[in-house]
Each structure stands twice: as structure tokens, then as C-alpha cells.
Amino acid sequence: RGIKIDLQNHKDQEEELRVKEEIFNLLVKDAETAPTESLIERELKFMIEGMKYQIAQSGTKVEDSGFEPEKAMKEWRERAIFNTTGYMMLEFVANAENIHVTQQDMEGEYELLAKQTKQKVEEIQKRLMSNPDSLSQTTTKILGQKAMNFIYSNCEFEFYKEGEGPENDGKQES
């Protein structure tokens, strides 16, 4: 019996991720202001560092991996703009709803990163504290997650699969 329950939880988690992705896409679509160049650059740098880190974790040298940061800078730009726009919109929501990043949130994040990278929490904390960009990227991420959870738990939405749902409710699909 245990297996069935686990699968159900897993399915709900997948569903939640899918819905949150939809919400993120809608936020980006509704954005009326573009993120600043410095925010886009920061996100790009963050994405590239993440990739380098993953390569290093796999035991390959970045030079040998075929990964070219300069190329990635260009190729990932659209994605970085998309991400940053979404974070910006989530930040608006957080401000409007008085959602803040607490010391507890930060400590939770340090622990998570320490687990993922098999480092000591103190090392992670020291590294982030000494790098303003990484620190602000981390707080932006946490704030975004909190705002997203807020939206997710407070909005009523109906998703129809293709070809289901109220076909003739008088509204045109845009």
C-alpha cells in the first residue's frame, strides 16, 4: 500500500511544479517593464557559474567539457531575460503582500546548499556573504519561491487539458 501513496504524492508534486511553471509564464507575459541590463547580466553569470559547477562536480575540467561560456552568454540571454522578468514580477507580489526573506529562510538555504555541495554550512555562508551578487541572487530566489507559494496557495485556477472543459463559454481563445 505504501507505494501507491508515494506515487500519489509524487504526482501531486509534479502537478504543483507544472502549475507553478504556468503561473511563472503568465507573470512573464503580463510584465510591462523589462528587467535592467545589470539584472540580466547577473542572471547570466549565475547560470554560467551553475553550469561550470555541474561540470566540475561530474569530474570533468570545464576546458575539456566543450562548454563555452562566451557562447552561452549569447545563447542563454533570452532565458536569462525570461527568468529575470519572472523574478521581478514575483518581487512585486512579495512587496504587495509584505513577504520578506527571514534569517530563518537564509539558514535553510545555507543548509540546502551545503547538502547539495557536500560542504559545511559555515563555508557556504562565508562564500555567499563575501559575494554580494550571489547573496542578492539567493535572496531573490528565496523571495521568488515564497511569493510563488503564496500565489499558488491563494489562487483559484482551472486547467483544462486540450479538448476538454467548457468549449462554448463565449470567450475566444487568445
C-alpha positions as CSV (number, residue, x, y, z in Angstrom):
1,R,0.0,0.0,0.0
2,G,2.9,2.4,0.8
3,I,3.9,2.5,-2.9
4,K,0.6,3.8,-4.1
5,I,0.6,6.7,-1.6
6,D,4.1,7.7,-2.5
7,L,3.2,7.7,-6.2
8,Q,0.2,9.9,-5.4
9,N,2.4,12.4,-3.5
10,H,4.9,12.4,-6.4
11,K,2.1,13.1,-8.9
12,D,0.8,16.0,-6.8
13,Q,4.3,17.4,-6.6
14,E,4.7,17.2,-10.4
15,E,1.3,18.8,-10.8
16,E,2.3,21.6,-8.4
17,L,5.5,22.2,-10.4
18,R,3.6,22.3,-13.6
19,V,1.1,24.8,-12.2
20,K,3.8,26.9,-10.8
21,E,5.5,26.9,-14.2
22,E,2.3,28.1,-15.8
23,I,2.0,30.9,-13.2
24,F,5.6,32.0,-13.9
25,N,4.9,32.0,-17.6
26,L,1.8,34.1,-17.1
27,L,3.7,36.6,-14.8
28,V,6.3,37.0,-17.5
29,K,3.6,37.5,-20.2
30,D,1.9,40.2,-18.1
31,A,5.1,42.1,-17.3
32,E,5.0,45.6,-18.6
33,T,8.6,46.6,-17.7
34,A,11.7,44.9,-18.8
35,P,14.4,43.9,-16.3
36,T,17.5,46.1,-16.2
37,E,20.6,45.1,-18.1
38,S,22.6,44.6,-14.9
39,L,19.9,42.1,-13.6
40,I,20.1,40.2,-16.9
41,E,23.9,40.1,-16.7
42,R,23.8,38.9,-13.1
43,E,21.4,36.1,-14.0
44,L,23.5,35.0,-17.0
45,K,26.6,34.9,-14.8
46,F,24.7,32.9,-12.3
47,M,23.5,30.4,-14.9
48,I,27.0,30.0,-16.3
49,E,28.6,29.6,-12.8
50,G,26.0,26.9,-12.2
51,M,26.9,25.1,-15.3
52,K,30.6,25.3,-14.6
53,Y,29.9,23.9,-11.1
54,Q,27.9,21.0,-12.5
55,I,30.7,20.1,-14.9
56,A,33.3,20.3,-12.1
57,Q,31.0,18.0,-10.0
58,S,31.0,15.4,-12.7
59,G,34.8,15.3,-12.5
60,T,35.4,16.9,-15.9
61,K,37.5,20.0,-16.4
62,V,35.5,22.9,-17.8
63,E,38.1,23.3,-20.6
64,D,37.6,19.6,-21.7
65,S,33.8,19.7,-21.4
66,G,33.1,21.6,-24.6
67,F,31.2,24.2,-22.6
68,E,31.9,27.7,-23.9
69,P,30.9,30.5,-21.5
70,E,31.1,33.2,-24.2
71,K,28.8,31.3,-26.4
72,A,26.4,30.6,-23.5
73,M,26.3,34.3,-22.8
74,K,24.7,34.8,-26.2
75,E,22.6,31.7,-26.4
76,W,21.1,31.9,-22.9
77,R,20.3,35.6,-23.0
78,E,16.7,35.0,-23.9
79,R,16.3,32.6,-21.0
80,A,18.0,35.0,-18.6
81,I,15.6,37.8,-19.6
82,F,12.7,35.4,-19.1
83,N,13.9,34.3,-15.7
84,T,14.7,37.8,-14.5
85,T,11.3,39.2,-15.7
86,G,9.6,36.5,-13.7
87,Y,11.6,37.2,-10.6
88,M,10.9,40.8,-11.0
89,M,7.1,40.2,-11.1
90,L,7.4,37.8,-8.1
91,E,9.2,40.6,-6.2
92,F,6.2,42.9,-6.9
93,V,3.9,40.3,-5.5
94,A,6.1,39.9,-2.4
95,N,6.2,43.7,-1.8
96,A,2.5,43.9,-2.2
97,E,1.8,41.1,0.1
98,N,4.5,42.0,2.6
99,I,6.5,38.8,2.1
100,H,10.1,39.0,3.3
101,V,13.2,36.8,3.4
102,T,13.9,36.0,7.0
103,Q,17.1,34.9,8.7
104,Q,15.5,31.5,9.0
105,D,14.9,31.3,5.3
106,M,18.6,32.1,4.7
107,E,19.7,29.5,7.2
108,G,17.5,26.9,5.5
109,E,19.1,27.8,2.1
110,Y,22.6,27.5,3.5
111,E,21.8,24.1,4.8
112,L,20.3,23.0,1.5
113,L,23.3,24.3,-0.5
114,A,25.7,22.6,2.0
115,K,23.9,19.3,1.5
116,Q,23.9,19.6,-2.3
117,T,27.6,20.5,-2.5
118,K,28.7,18.4,0.5
119,Q,30.3,21.4,2.2
120,K,29.9,22.8,5.7
121,V,27.1,25.3,6.3
122,E,29.7,27.8,7.6
123,E,31.7,27.6,4.3
124,I,28.5,28.2,2.2
125,Q,27.5,31.1,4.4
126,K,31.0,32.6,4.3
127,R,31.2,32.2,0.5
128,L,27.8,33.9,-0.1
129,M,28.4,36.7,2.4
130,S,31.6,37.5,0.6
131,N,29.9,37.7,-2.8
132,P,27.2,40.4,-3.0
133,D,26.0,39.2,-6.4
134,S,25.5,35.6,-5.2
135,L,23.9,36.8,-2.0
136,S,21.4,39.0,-3.8
137,Q,20.7,36.3,-6.3
138,T,20.0,33.9,-3.4
139,T,17.6,36.3,-1.6
140,T,15.9,37.0,-4.9
141,K,15.4,33.3,-5.4
142,I,14.0,32.7,-1.9
143,L,11.7,35.7,-2.1
144,G,10.5,34.4,-5.5
145,Q,9.8,31.0,-4.1
146,K,7.9,32.5,-1.2
147,A,5.8,34.7,-3.5
148,M,5.2,31.8,-5.8
149,N,4.0,29.6,-2.9
150,F,1.7,32.5,-1.9
151,I,0.2,32.8,-5.3
152,Y,-0.1,29.0,-5.6
153,S,-1.9,28.6,-2.4
154,N,-4.2,31.7,-2.8
155,C,-5.4,31.5,-6.4
156,E,-8.3,29.5,-7.8
157,F,-7.5,28.2,-11.2
158,E,-8.9,25.7,-13.5
159,F,-6.8,23.9,-16.0
160,Y,-8.3,22.2,-18.9
161,K,-6.5,19.6,-20.9
162,E,-6.6,20.1,-24.7
163,G,-10.1,19.4,-26.0
164,E,-11.7,19.3,-22.5
165,G,-13.6,21.9,-20.5
166,P,-16.2,24.4,-21.3
167,E,-15.8,24.9,-25.1
168,N,-18.6,27.4,-25.6
169,D,-18.4,29.8,-22.8
170,G,-18.5,32.7,-25.2
171,K,-14.8,33.6,-24.7
172,Q,-12.4,33.3,-27.6
173,E,-9.1,31.6,-27.0
174,S,-6.4,34.2,-27.4
